[in-house]
C-alpha cells in the first residue's frame, strides 16, 4: 500500500493510500461520516460510507474525538469541490491516540483564549495557512539572495553595544560585563560586507518597546542585507526587486493558503518593481493637504500618517530622505543637504506600515566619530565599528525587512501576533 502525505495524494488518484493524520473536525448524516483530516502538509476530507465499510469502522468514524491521531486508509478520488482537488474514500481507521476535551472547539473563541492556547491554535486551518506563507517567504528569501550572489552571515544575538541606542534594548549581565539582546545585526553585517562584499542575515531581534499596536512584537525576525560599493539608489533597487520576488513566490506557491485566508490576490499581483517614491518633504506637504495639521517637518510619522500615504499607491511606496534628527547615527547625509539622510522606509499597502528600513551608511571616519559623540555613545564600545572606516572604507548600504509585518501584509491578517508561531507581546510570555 502507498504511504502518502495529504499534500501528495494527487499522485495516487484512483489508488489506495495510508495517511497518518489528526481529526480536525467531523460531521455525519445517518449513513455517511465526513472526517476533516490534517497531517501538517494540508487538509483533506475523508468520506466513510456505512454500506461500504465494516460496521466497526463506521462506528469508530462516528465516535472519534477532535484532534485524535489516526492512521487512515482509503482510495484517493478526484473532487472538484475540494480546495485540494481530491478526497479520500475511507475503508480503514486505526486510532493512535484518542484525544479528550480538546479546548478549541468549532465555535468562536476570544483572542486571549486562543493566545493562551497558541500551541494548539497553530493546528487550525487559518493559522496553518499563515505559517505556510511565512515558510514560503523564508524559502524565497534564501533563493533570492543566493541567486544574487549574497553570502549568509550570522551576527551575534548578545552584544555589548547598540546600533540605535540602548533605550529599547533588553539588558542582561554577561558575566562581569553589561550586554544586550540584539535589536539589529546591522553593525556586524557591515563588517561582514567589508570581507564578503554582499551579505545577508536572518535571525531574531528584540525591542523593549512598550507598544500594544497590531504592528509590534517584542521578539521578531529580521532579514538584513549589507552591500559594499552600493549607494542609496543601488540599495533601493535591491529592496524593490526582493519584495517583488517574495510576493510573486507566494502567489505562485501558496495559492491554496491564500484562498483559505480569503486574500484578495489582485492587490498582490500589482506588487512588481519598480516602486513609487516620495520624499519626506513631499510627504509632509501631502499630509497637510489631507488634513493632518498635527504633523510638522521634523516629526516622525505614525501609523495614520503612513496609512494615508500608502493609500495613494497600489504598490509599496518608499518614503525617502528623512530628517537627520529622526534617524540613527550611522546614516549618510545627503550631498546637498546635511539636514536629511540617504535613507528610505518602505511602506506596505493596506495599512500594514513600514516593512523595510534602510540607508546608505556613513563611510567617512571623522563624520562617523562625530555622530557617535553627538548621540552620546561611548567610543570605546564602537572602536571596532570605527575601524571599518580606517582600513579600506567604501560606500556601502543596507536594509532590514521585518518578517512578521511582511507575513501579515502578504497573508492579509490583521495582527502580527498571527504571523509568528509563538508571539512575544508586551504582556505575553506564555506559552
Secondary structure, DSSP 8 states (H G I E B T S, - for coil): -EE--GGGGGGGBTSEEEEEEEEEEEEE-SSEEEEEEE-SS-EEEEEEEGGGS-HHHHHHHHH--TT-EEEEEEEEEE-TTSTTSEEEEEEEEEEEE---S-SS-SS---HHHHHHTHHHHTTSHHHHHHHHHHHHHHHHHHHHHHHTT-EE----SEESS-TT-STT--EEEETTEEEEE-S-SHHHHHHHHHHHSEEEEEEEEE------STT--SEEEEEEEEEET--HHHHHHHHHHHHHHHHHHHHHH-HHHHHHTT--HHHHHT--SS-EEEEHHHHHHHHHHTT-TT--TT----HHHHHHHHTT-SS-EEEE--BGGGS-TTB-B-SS-TTBBSEEEEEETTTTEEEEEEEEE---HHHHHHHHHHTT--GGGGHHHHHTTTSS---EEEEEEEHHHHHHHHHT-S-GGGSSSS--BTTB---
